[in-house]
Every structure is written in C-alpha cells, then in structure tokens.
Amino acid sequence: MQNITKKKTMNSKLYMVSLGPGDVELLTLKALNAFKDCEAICVPTKSENNSFDKSISYKIVSEALELLNIQKTIVPVYSPMHFIEKDWDNEAKIILDSLDKYKKVCFVTLGDAGVYSSIYYLLHRIKEANEEYYLNSEVIAGVTSFSAASAKAKKALCLGDEQLIIKPINPRKNVKTTEILMRPKIGMDTKELGEGDFYTFENLYLSNEIITPSKIDKVTRYMTLFLKFAQRDQG
C-alpha cells in the first residue's frame, strides 16, 4: 500500500453505508440517519472523468437526499473495478482525504457491505493509515440482491433444514468459504462446529445482545448465530 500520512483526528466518524440492490425504498433507517448526520458522501463511479451518468449508487443517494430534503457534498471515488491493490489504495486515500476535510463522512456501496463489496478492502487500508478513523467507523448493513430477488419471486431461499450457498460464477482464484451457522439447539455443545475464525452473535440487535469474537462453548439462547469466517489474506 502506498504511504499515507497519519494525522491526529478528533470526533471523526466514517459510515460505510450499504445501499441495497437499487430501490431507494430498500435503504435502511440506519443508512438514512447516516446521510443526515454526515457532511459529505463518497460515491463510487466507474467513469475516469468522475461523472455519475451511469452510476446506480449516485442515483440511489440522490433519491435518498431528495426524500430527506437535505443536501450534502458529494465526493466522487473513481472505482474502475479491476480488483487490483492500486485502485483500492487510491479509493482509500480519497476517503481519508475526505475525513481530513469533513468531520463525518459516508462511503456507499451497492447491496450489502458483507457480500462481495469493496468496503473491507478499503477498511483494511484505512486501519493501516489511521487507526482512529478505523475505530470511529461503522458498517451499516443492507438488503442483498438475492434477498430482494427472493422477495420478488415470492420463493424462500431456505426452509427447514435446507442450506443456502452463495458462489462466485467465475472465480479468479481458489475459492475460500465463510460459513453461516444458524438454528442451533439450546444446550448444544459447539465442539462439533470445529475450529476456525469464529464470531458468536446472541440476541443480535436486542437489548441483551452479546457478541463474542470466538465460538462459545454451549448454546444458551435460541437467537444464536455463528459466523466462521474464511481464512483470507487482506488485499
């Protein structure tokens, strides 16, 4: 990664905002509140001249700002989608420069941040350059394209004990797997889940939420979710 000067920051806030699959009405309240709170919104564009003529992200952001009846500074982020480190370095630098200029900044991505988006490539670089900006960042989840497609078709993605598999059609290298492990039985011993980079989420988003950055030994709550993250090198 190219050298980026580390600067002292105070009261900064970076929102990494998921926009959903294309319909402004599928934005979450958290996303809209982030737009209200920020001073500038960094919007990716594939155009070298930084125009937004063909940008779905810009369309959604513009419609959201119109619904909220507010105006914000829009910062173009050239994102050529070549999947190379130099591009992510340049995008991260634009976000960092924006955080130096504005106290609160949004960066937006289509769909959900956790599924095939650039957000975690960028957060990795932001953490290396300025850990305070990273610590003051928040990732806002969104509706995935396949969740929205399931609703359009009125067909469930999984029922009962069925599995849901997400696969890249044309992978560029060996495929690694993150496992989402749901619907455990109360009292279950988790040894059978194996070892790995686990996180445990109990009563997610409820008042008694517990997030453990490992695998708990025994399930005590019905609403328990395990994520076993792929072992990956950051790009």
N, C-alpha and C positions, 0 to 999 in steps of 0.2 A: 504494500500500500504506500502511496506517496506520502511524504511528510506533511502533516497539517499541524500548524502551531496550536499548542494547548493554551487556552485563555481562561482566566478566572471568571466564573459566572455566578450570578445571584438570581434566585427566583425564576429561573428559566423553566419552560415547560414545552416538551415536544410530544405532540399527539400523532401517532401512526394510525391513520383512520381507514378502516375498511369501508368501501363504498357499496358493496353488494354487486349484483350481477347486471345492473344497468337501469333499473327503475328507481327514481328518486324516492318513491314511497316505500322502498325496502331499506332505506337508511335507518339506522337505529337512533333512538333518542340520545344515546351517548355520543354518536357521531355529530348530530345536530348541535348538541351542547358544546362540543369541542370547537365547531365552527363559530359559535357565539363567543367563545372565550378567547380564541386566538386573535393575533394581529395579522398574520399572513398565512396563506395556504400554498404549499409547494405542490404543483400539479405536473405529473409526468407528461411528456409529449415525445412522439417518435420523429417529429419534424426538426431538422437541423436548424431551421430559422426560428425555432421556438414558437411557432404558431400552434393554435389549438383547433384548426379547421376540422381535423378528423379525430379529435380526442373525445372519447366517451367519458373519460374521467372529468374533463373540463365541463362537459355538458351536465353531468350529474351535480358537480359542485355549483355551477351557475344556477341550476334549477333550485338547489337547496338554499342558496343565498337569497334567491328571489322569494322563496316561500317564507324565509325567516325575516325578509325585508331588511337585510343588512348588506353592507359592502365590506370587503376585505381585500387586502393586497394579494394579488396572485403572482406567484413566483414560478416561472417555467423551469422544469427539470428535464433536460434532454436525456431520454432513455431509449437508446436505439435497439434494445432487446437482443444484443449479440451474445449475452451471457458470458462476458469477459470481465476480469477484475478491474481493468482500467475504467470501464464505464461505471461500475459501482463506486469506484473511488471518486470519480467526478461528480456523481449524483450525491454522494455523502458530503462532499465539500460544499455543494450548493446548499444543502440543508444546514450544515454547520455555519456557513456564512450568514444564512438567514437567522439562525439563532443568535449570532453575534449582533445582528441588527435589530431584531424584534424579540421581545421577551417571551412571547408564546407563539408557537408555530405548529401548523398541521402539515403532515405529508400524507397523501392519499394513494390508495391502491384499489383496483377493482376486485370484486369478490370478497374473500376473507383473507386477512393477513397471514393466517397459518397455512394456507393451501396454495403452493406454487406462486407466491408473490416475492417481490424483491426486498420486502421490509426487513427480513432478518439478515440478509447480506449487508444492508445499509446500517442496521443497528450494531452489527459486529464492528463495522468501521468507525461508527460514532463512538462506541465504547472505547476503542483504542485511542482515538484522538482526544476525547474529552469525557472522562467517566462521569462527571457531574451532569452533563447533558443526558447521558445514558440513564443515570439513576433517576433523573427527572422526566423520563419518557414514559408514555403509556400507550400500549397497543389496544386498539378498540376493535373488537371482533365484528364480523359482518355476516350477511347471508351468502352462502356459497351458490355458485351457478347450478350445481347438481341438486341442492336442496330446493332452489326455486324451480328447476326443471321437474322435479318430482311433484311439486305442488301443481304445476301446470298440467301435468299428465294425470293428476289425481291417482297416483300409484305410489305406494310406500317404498322406500329404499331398503328397508329391512323390517321384518316382522318376526316375532317369536325368537327363535334361536338362530335366525339367518345371519350371515356375515355380510358386511359391506366392504368392497375392495375398491380402492382408488389407484389406477395405474396410468403412468405416462405411456402414450401410444408409441412414441419414437424416442426412447431414452438415449441420451448422448454417452452414457457410461453405465457401469454396473449399478443396478437398482438396489437401493437400501430401503428398509421398511420401518416406519413408525407404526406401532400397534396401539389401537384404542380399545381398551378392555372395559366392558360395561356389564351391568346387571349381575354383580356378584351376590352371593347369598350371605346374609348376616351370620357371623360366626365362622366364616370361611377362613382357613389358613392360606396365606398367599404364597407359600413356598412353591406351589405348582405353577405359578406365573413365571418362574425363572428369575434370572438376574439381568441387569441392564440399567440404562439411564431412565429410571422411573420417576414420575411425579404422581402423587395421590391427591385427588380433589374430593373432599367430603362436603356435602351440602353447599355446592358451588353457588355463589351469589346470595345465599341466605344469611341471616344474621349470625348464625353459628358456623359459618364457613371455616373450614380448616384446609390449608394447602401444605402438603408435606413434600419437600424436594427429594423424596425417596419412596420406596414401597413400604407401606405399613404392614405389620406382621399379621394382623387379623382384622377382618371387616366387622365394624360395629354399627354402621349406618347404611340404610338402604340406598341413599343417593351418594354412592361412592363410584368414582371414575378413576381408572388408572391410564396414564399415558406412558408408553415405553418408547422413548424417542430413538430414532435411528442414530447409530454411531457415525457421525459425519465430521469431516474437516470443514471449517468455515472457509468460504471462497473469498 
